[in-house]
């Protein structure tokens, strides 16, 4: 399977997931931001129980651009509540999401 898709395109779901899973090391983009100080603080890797399994392709509903893979928990509490309750994590994620450089539109948009 080719993983090269031009910016502005809508690659298939499998391609989006494969590329983002590799970029995010199989971790939820928001969980990774939320717990990024863990190893430096505690000296051990982040326990698997704190990191959700990234199973949702998140995209900006205004632009259609894919942002990253989120776990079910993070996808459920994201915009607009995420901006209000966990503002720094959400702002960090949307300012530079894992898929930003790809410029891909969500595959479900027509």
FENWO-V564878 format. One record per helix or strand of 2 or more residues. SS is the DSSP state (alpha for helix, beta for strand). FROM is the first residue (numbers start at 1). TO is the last residue. If there is no record, write none. Layout:
BEGIN
ss & from & to
SS & FROM & TO
SS & FROM & TO
END
This chain:
BEGIN
ss & from & to
alpha & 13 & 23
alpha & 29 & 34
alpha & 38 & 42
alpha & 48 & 50
beta & 56 & 59
beta & 65 & 70
alpha & 72 & 76
alpha & 81 & 85
alpha & 87 & 95
alpha & 100 & 102
END
